[in-house]
Structure formats: C-alpha cells, structure tokens
C-alpha cells in the first residue's frame, strides 16, 4: 500500500487534479503569503499539455479594476493591460485566461507561480509521511507538512481517493 500511495503516478494525478503546480501569492508585510483558495484570480488554460507541465514560470498581475489588470514579467517589467477573461498567449504556456473569481482591493498585486510537474510531484513525495502502527498492519497513517494547512488536508484527502481508485482498478483486473 505504501508503495502505491507514494508512487509518482498517484501523486502526479493528485497534483494535476488539485492544480498544485499553480500557486498564487500576495505580498505580506515581510514575505509572500500563499493564497491557496483565497486568490481573487485564477489562471485557466486552454490545454495543459506536456509543455505546460515542463514549465517553470513566474509572473505578476496588478488588479486595476473589476474588469482589468496589468500583466508583468518576473522582473516586474510591464507587459500589457488586459481584461479579465481575455484570451492571452505565451509560447511556453499556450492560450490562457486570467479570470476574476472574487472581489479584491483594486491595485492588489498577485504573483502567479507555475512549477514543473516533476518538481512538484517530487516535493510532495518527499514531504508525504506514511507510517504503519505495526508490521503487517493494513492501516497506515498519512501526514504532510505544508505552510497552508488546507492545501495539505486537500492533498491527503485526494491521495486517499486516488489510492482507492487505483486499488479498485487493480482488483477489477485481477478478477477478469
């Protein structure tokens, strides 16, 4: 069970389902604060292909109004002003949109980080702690340390669902 749970395939599936390779941050007083479910914006891709999952990209947006935002590169160089929901294009990412999902203070700056899938999977694989109460036990305990408790909880819940799906698939194949 532990090998199945810690497999790159299972963890990769969870990372993709929860979009954990995309992180949203706002500037705090001292450091960046991840806005896991609290980000006022979301990035929506037309197609998440192998090129998307192989990209490590950081960019910033500054919300100007309910309808538009300014787009900046990692070095804070202005790129363009765009409308929420407007189709944008990047050679590395293909077509995407920035959508406004909740009200925000105008002039909010949001940092969007897209990480390589293999790096995110490795990070979760290394941080996932699985322990069994005793030898031969069919019960395991899962834990994960993360700066955002809700993110860790979502990951652990989804890893259990994915594990059950894989085990059910294996069981079905054995019966056939």
C-alpha positions as CSV (number, residue, x, y, z in Angstrom):
1,X,0.0,0.0,0.0
2,X,2.8,2.4,0.9
3,X,4.5,1.9,-2.5
4,X,1.2,2.6,-4.3
5,X,0.5,5.7,-2.3
6,X,4.0,7.1,-2.8
7,X,4.1,6.3,-6.5
8,X,4.8,9.2,-8.9
9,X,1.7,8.2,-10.8
10,X,-0.7,8.5,-7.8
11,X,0.9,11.7,-6.5
12,X,1.1,13.2,-10.0
13,X,-2.6,12.5,-10.5
14,X,-3.4,14.3,-7.3
15,X,-1.1,17.3,-8.1
16,X,-2.9,17.6,-11.5
17,X,-6.4,17.3,-10.0
18,X,-5.8,19.9,-7.4
19,X,-3.7,22.2,-9.7
20,X,-0.9,22.2,-7.2
21,X,1.7,23.2,-9.8
22,X,0.0,26.6,-9.9
23,X,0.4,28.8,-6.8
24,X,-1.0,32.3,-6.1
25,X,0.7,34.7,-3.7
26,X,0.2,38.1,-2.3
27,X,2.8,40.3,-0.7
28,X,2.7,40.3,3.0
29,X,4.4,42.7,5.4
30,X,7.6,40.6,5.5
31,X,7.2,37.7,3.0
32,X,4.9,36.3,0.3
33,X,1.7,34.7,1.5
34,X,0.2,31.9,-0.5
35,X,-3.5,32.5,-1.4
36,X,-4.3,28.8,-1.9
37,X,-8.1,29.2,-2.1
38,X,-8.3,32.9,-1.3
39,X,-6.8,34.3,-4.5
40,X,-9.1,36.8,-6.2
41,X,-8.0,35.4,-9.6
42,X,-7.4,32.1,-11.3
43,X,-5.5,31.2,-14.4
44,X,-7.4,29.0,-16.8
45,X,-5.6,27.2,-19.6
46,X,-7.0,26.1,-22.9
47,X,-4.8,23.0,-22.9
48,X,-2.4,21.6,-20.2
49,X,-0.1,19.7,-22.4
50,X,3.4,18.3,-21.7
51,X,4.9,21.7,-22.5
52,X,2.8,23.3,-19.7
53,X,3.8,20.7,-17.2
54,X,7.5,21.2,-18.1
55,X,7.4,25.0,-17.5
56,X,8.7,26.9,-14.5
57,X,7.3,30.4,-14.9
58,X,6.6,33.3,-12.6
59,X,4.6,36.4,-13.5
60,X,2.7,39.1,-11.7
61,X,-0.6,40.8,-12.2
62,X,-1.8,44.0,-10.6
63,X,-5.6,44.4,-10.4
64,X,-6.7,47.8,-11.7
65,X,-10.5,47.3,-11.6
66,X,-13.2,44.7,-11.6
67,X,-12.6,44.4,-15.3
68,X,-8.9,44.7,-16.0
69,X,-5.4,44.1,-14.7
70,X,-1.8,44.9,-15.6
71,X,0.4,42.0,-16.6
72,X,4.1,42.0,-15.5
73,X,7.0,39.5,-16.0
74,X,9.1,38.1,-13.1
75,X,11.3,41.2,-13.0
76,X,8.2,43.5,-12.7
77,X,8.5,44.7,-16.3
78,X,5.1,45.8,-17.6
79,X,3.9,43.7,-20.5
80,X,0.3,44.8,-21.1
81,X,-3.1,45.7,-19.7
82,X,-5.7,43.0,-20.2
83,X,-9.3,42.3,-19.4
84,X,-10.3,39.5,-17.1
85,X,-11.4,36.6,-19.2
86,X,-9.4,37.9,-22.3
87,X,-7.5,35.2,-24.1
88,X,-3.8,35.6,-23.7
89,X,-1.0,33.6,-25.3
90,X,2.5,32.5,-24.2
91,X,5.0,30.4,-26.2
92,X,5.6,28.3,-23.1
93,X,2.0,28.0,-21.9
94,X,-0.2,28.3,-25.0
95,X,-3.6,30.0,-24.6
96,X,-4.8,31.0,-21.2
97,X,-7.1,33.5,-19.4
98,X,-6.9,35.2,-16.1
99,X,-10.4,35.2,-14.5
100,X,-11.6,37.2,-11.6
101,X,-13.2,34.8,-9.1
102,X,-13.9,37.2,-6.2
103,X,-13.9,40.8,-5.2
104,X,-10.5,42.2,-4.4
105,X,-8.9,45.5,-3.4
106,X,-8.1,47.4,-6.5
107,X,-4.3,47.7,-7.0
108,X,-3.8,44.2,-5.5
109,X,-0.7,42.6,-6.7
110,X,-0.9,38.8,-7.3
111,X,2.2,36.7,-8.0
112,X,1.4,33.5,-10.0
113,X,4.0,30.8,-10.0
114,X,3.8,27.8,-12.3
115,X,6.1,24.9,-11.4
116,X,7.3,21.9,-13.3
117,X,5.1,18.9,-12.6
118,X,8.0,16.6,-11.9
119,X,9.4,19.1,-9.3
120,X,6.0,19.4,-7.6
121,X,5.5,15.6,-7.5
122,X,9.0,15.1,-6.1
123,X,8.4,17.7,-3.4
124,X,5.1,16.1,-2.3
125,X,6.6,12.6,-2.5
126,X,9.4,13.7,-0.2
127,X,7.1,15.5,2.3
128,X,4.5,12.8,2.5
129,X,5.0,10.7,5.6
130,X,3.4,7.3,5.7
131,X,3.6,5.1,8.8
132,X,2.1,1.8,9.9
133,X,1.3,1.1,13.5
134,X,2.8,-2.4,13.3
135,X,4.3,-4.9,11.0
136,X,1.7,-6.4,8.7
137,X,-0.8,-3.8,9.6
138,X,-3.3,-2.8,6.9
139,X,-3.8,0.6,8.4
140,X,-1.5,3.4,7.6
141,X,-1.2,7.0,8.8
142,X,-0.6,9.8,6.3
143,X,0.8,13.2,7.2
144,X,2.1,16.1,5.3
145,X,3.7,19.4,6.4
146,X,2.8,22.4,4.4
147,X,2.7,26.1,5.0
148,X,-1.0,26.1,4.1
149,X,-3.0,23.6,6.2
150,X,-6.0,23.5,3.9
151,X,-3.7,22.6,1.0
152,X,-2.2,19.7,3.0
153,X,-5.6,18.5,4.0
154,X,-6.9,18.6,0.4
155,X,-3.8,16.7,-0.8
156,X,-4.2,14.0,1.8
157,X,-7.9,13.6,1.2
158,X,-7.3,13.4,-2.6
159,X,-4.4,10.9,-2.2
160,X,-6.7,8.5,-0.3
161,X,-9.3,8.8,-3.1
162,X,-6.7,8.2,-5.8
163,X,-5.3,5.3,-3.9
164,X,-8.8,3.7,-3.6
165,X,-9.3,4.2,-7.3
166,X,-6.0,2.5,-8.2
167,X,-6.7,-0.4,-5.8
168,X,-10.2,-0.9,-7.2
169,X,-8.7,-0.9,-10.8
170,X,-6.1,-3.5,-9.8
171,X,-8.8,-5.6,-8.1
172,X,-11.0,-5.5,-11.1
173,X,-8.1,-6.5,-13.4
174,X,-7.4,-9.5,-11.1
175,X,-11.0,-10.7,-11.3
176,X,-11.0,-10.6,-15.1
